[in-house]
Amino acid sequence: MSGPLTGFRIVELAGIGPGPFAAMMLADMGAEVIRIERAGAVRGKAPDAPHPDTLLRNRRNVAVDLKHPDGVAVLLDLVEHADALIEGFRPGVMERLGIGPDECLARQPKLVYGRMTGWGQTGPYAPAAGHDINYISLAGALAHFGRAGQPPTPPLNMVGDFGGGGMMLAFGVVCGLLEAQRSGAGQVVDAAMVDGSAVLMTMFWAFNQMGVHDISQRGINMLDTGSHFYDVYECADGEYVSIGSIEPQFYAELLRLTGLEGDAEFARQHDPATWPVLKERLAALMRTKTRDEWCAVMEYTDVCFAPVLRMDEAARHPHNVERGTFVEAFGRLQPAPAPRFSRTEPALDLPPAHGGEHTVEVLTQWGVAADRIETLLASGAVKQA
């Protein structure tokens, strides 16, 4: 492995969404991440082809029955050699299994114990089920996505699960690892998607307090599709382009390249009273050319412009191709690790693994004796695919 986290060992308890995303980010940066899969997920020999879930890349997979006392024992053995553990169960589940923070920190006092939940470890909602759409609702985020007069529009599950969830967990784990190097002591990271989503809204809290963002309505403010100079526009071919000409010099470039320079109405850029009319006029103008034709006019200029691309189109765009933003790895096109580093360059070294594909290999390398591995396999405490 390569990358800035090379040398760190992390145990990941299998989950979906934000937990695997955090584990992928840490593994992409070079950490040795071992995913602990449910033993019941192993059904015979692992297929020759990599697992299709790209979120599982860059880590090996060990299948353990955590309801078996020997399965719990082997997990604690792995924890003893780990720098961090991440889990995404509801509050109390890990404690009932006997692998909560107390048991794990007793085995490894420097362990960073990362916990990923929607509502957090405490609070009235903590025991309840939920999904991204619920977490960003309670965080005060979802209410502000959408156009005027329309219901809130969920932004896929990127804000809660990934931005406010998995990425915050990865950040928290790295912060904990840095602190543990100084103090010699581990700690628990309580990463809640409702908290992380709220943090992502910090600028809009500030804008509201500054009087430049009205939180009583959506779709009427500068950045929520209320303004004519920060929005997406349909083109003649039904495709879309994005305009973000906020600053005066960029707005001037927009007017110049659209032929609106000198128009008295468009000169009143920051007067919200003019925005609905100006948006209609600009929308009508944008529908006179195809997306490619507008790209020929505005792409690579200071308009703050980009075509609205689908995933497959984004992978083919010259800018992304030159930067290697998307890569072909293990037979699948996927986003490359990010961010970039000048010296400790991240890499895609391991394909997404199937459940239990590396059980014997990992246990051996992490110090479990061969005869004990045989006993664990025979008892069903662990499984090898």
N, C-alpha and C positions, 0 to 999 in steps of 0.2 A: 504494500500500500504506500501511497505518497500523500502529501497534503499536510497542512499545518497541525492537524490533530494526530499525526502518526505517533504511535507509542501509547496512546490511551486505549483502554479496554472498556467496552460498554456492553451491558446485558440489556436486551430489549425484550419485554414481555409482549407477545403477539397481540395485536389489536388491528383496528381499521382506521383509515383517515389520518388524523393529525399525529398519532403516535408513530406509525411507520414513516410519515413524512419527516418528523424530527430525526428518527433513526437514519433515514436516507441522507439527510443533510450532514449529520455527524460522520457517517460512513464515507460520504463523498469527500469530506475534508481529511480523510485518512485514518480516522479512528477504527479500531477493530471492533465491530459491532456484531454480537452474536444474538440472533433472533431465537427466542424460546417459543416454539410452536406447541400447540396442544397435541398430545399423543394421538388423540382421536382423528387428527387431520391426516395422519399417515395411513395410506391405503395401498400397500404394496410398494414395489420398487419405483423410485422416482423416474419420471420420463426423461429421455435424453435431452429434449429441448428445454431451454430455460423456462421458468414460470412466466406467464404473460404479464404479471403485474410489475410494471417498472418501478413502483415505489419500494419493491423488495430488493433492489439492486445493491451491490457492493457489500453484502454481508452473508455469512453462513447461517445455516438453520439447524437447530437442535430440537428434537421433539421430546417433551418431558410431560409426564402425568403429574400435575401439581396437586392432585387429590390423593396421590400415593405418598406415604411417608418417605419412601426412598427417593421419590421425585423431588420432594421439598428439600431433602438433604443434599441432593446433587446440585440443585439450584444454589443453595447456600454455599456450597463448595466453589461454584463459579463466581459468586459474589465476592468471596474472599480474595479472588485474584483480579477483581474488576475495579475500575475507577468510578464508574457510574452505573446506575440502573434506571431504566425508564419503563413506566407502566401506565395503562390507560383504563384501569377498572374503576367501577363506582367506589366511592369512599367505603372503607371497611372490608372490601373483598380480600385485599392482600393480607390484612391482619388476620382474617379468618383462616386463610390458607397457611398462616405461620411464616409468612415471608414479608411482613410489614417492615416499616423503617426500624423499629426497635431490634428485631431479629437480624436484619441485614447490617445495620451499623454496629451491632455487637460483633459480627464476624469481620467487618471491614470498617474500622472507625473513620477512614477518610472517604467513605463512599458518598457520592452525590446521588441522592435518591429522587429522581424526577417523576412527578405525578401529573398526568394529563387527564383533566376532566372538563366537562362543559361548564358546570356551575361552581366548581371549586370543592375543596374538602370540607368547608363549613358553609352555613347559611341555610335558610328554609328550603331552597330548591336543591340542595346538595344531594339528597337521596334519589331524586327524581330522574327519569330518563329524559333525553332531549337530543336535538340535532342542531347543526349549524344555524338553521333558520330561527330556532328558538333562542339560541345564545346571543345572536346579533340583535334580536328583537329586544331582549332584556337589557342589553348593553347600551341601548340608545343609538344604534347604528342603522338598522334596517329602515326605520322610519324616514330616513333622509336619502334613501336611494329611490329614484323614480322621477317621472315627469309630473308637472302640474296637472291636477285633476285626475291623476291615475293612482291606483294602489301602489304601495311600496313594491319595488322590484328586487327580488333576491339576487345578489351578485354571484351566481353559482354558489359554491360553498367555500369560496376563497378567503373571505374575511374572518369567519369563525374558525373553521377547521384548520386552515393553513396559515394565514397571516396572524390571526390572534391566538391560534392554538399551537400547531406544530412548530412554527418558527419561533414563537415565544418560549416553548419548551426547550428547543435546541439552544437558544440564547441563554436561558436560565441554567441549563446544564453546563455550558461552557463557562459562565460566570462562576458557578459553583466549583468547577475544576480549578479555575485560576485561584480562587480564594483558598481552596483546600491545600494548594501547593504552598501557600504562605502560613496558614494556621495549623496544618496537619490534621484538621478536623473536617468531617463530612457534614452534610445537612440535607434537609428535605426541600425540594423545589415544588411548590404548589402552583402549577400552571393551569389556570382556568380560562376557557375560551371566552367567557363573559368578561373577564378582566382584560384579556389581551385585545379583544374587540373594542372595549372602551378606550384603551390606550391609543389604538389606531385613530380614534376620533379626536385626539387632543387638539389638533389645529382648529377643528370646527368649534370646539368649546372656546378656544381663544378668539376666533373670528366672531362668534356670537357676543362675547364680552366686549369686543371692540366695535360692535355695531355694524359689522359688514356681512353677517350671515344670519338671516331670519330663520330660526329653528321652528317657528310655528307653521311653516309651509315648506313643501319640497317643490323643486322644479322652478323656483323663481330667483335663485341666487346665482352668483357668478359661476360656481363650479358644479352645480347640480343640474345643468342644462337650462338654466334660466336665461343666461346671456347668449347673445348671438355669436360671440367670438370664442366660446368654449363649448363646443358641441360636435355631434356627428351629423353629416349631411348626406342625403341620398343623391346618387349621380344618375346620369341618363340611362345607365345599364342596370340599375337596381343595386349596384354595389355602393359602398359608403366610404367617406373620408373623414378624418378627424381634424378639427381646427382648435388650436389652443393659443390664440394670439392675444395674450393678456397684456403684456408690457407694451408701451406706446410705440416703440420702434418695431416690434413684431406686428402690431396692429396696422401700422403704416405700410408694412410690406404686404400684408394681406389685402389692403385696399388697392395698392399699386398693381398687384398681380391679378386682381379680379376686375380691374377697370373702374373701381369705385373711388379712387383717389379724387379728392375735391368735392365729394358728395356731402352736402351740408347735414343731412340726416345722420350719415355714418360718422360724422365728426364728433357726435355726442356719444362717444363709446361707453362711458361709465354712468350714463343716465338710465336707470332701470325702467323708467317710463317708456323709453324708446325701444327697449329690447324686443318685445313681441313683434312690432312692425319690421324692425331690422332683421329679425330672424326669418320672417316670411320672405323678405326681399332676397336675403342671402340664400335661402333654401331654393327659391325659384332660379337664381343664377347658377347654383351648383348643379341643378338638374339639366343644365344645357350641355354638359360635357360628361363623358364617361369617366370612370375612376382612373383609368390609365391616362386619359387626356389631362385630368387635373394633376396627376403625378408628373406629367411632362412639364407642367407649368410651375408647380410648387414644391416638388420633392427636392430635398437637399438645400432648401432655402431657409431663411429665418422667419418664415411665417409661423413656425411651430405646427407642422403639418405631417400627417402620415396616413397612408391608406389603411383602412380597417381590414385586416387580413384574418382569414380563418387559419386554424392551426397548420394545415398542410401548406397553405400559401406562405405563412410565416417562415416555415422551414426552408422555403426556396428563395426568399428575398435576398438580394445581394449583400445587404448589410449583415444579416444574420449568418449568411454563408461565410463571409469573410471572417467574422468573429468566431465562428464555430459555436454559435448559440445553441444549435441542435446538432446532435451527432448520431450516427448509425453505430449501435453497439449491441452485440449479442443478437443480431438479426432484427433489431427494432430501432426505428427512429424515435428519439427522445430528447428532452432538454439536457444540455450539458451541465455539469456541476457549476454552481455559482456561489460566491463571487470568485473572481480571478485573483491569483497571487503571483508575484514576480519571481519567487524562488521556490516555495513549497507548493508546486502545482498539483491541484486535485486531479484524480483520474478515475475512470470506470474500470475497475480491475476484476470484479466478480459479477456474474450474471444473476438475475433474480433466482432465488433458490426455492426448491420445493420443500414442504414440511418434512423434517427429519433427514434431509439429504446429507448432512454433515455431522450427525450425532456422534458417531464413534471417533471421527477425525478430531472434532473439537474437544471432546472429553479427554482424549489422549493428550492433545497438545496443552490443555489447561490443567494437566497433572493428575487426572483420575487413573488409577491403576487398571491394567488390562483385565485382571480377574474380577475386579469390582464392576467394570463395564459389562462383562459377560453376565454377571448376576443381575445388574440393572435391566439389561435387555430381556433376560429370562423372566423377570418378575413383571415386566411391562411398565416399570417406572420410567423407562426411556424407550424410544423406538428409533430404528434406523430404516430409512426408506430404501 
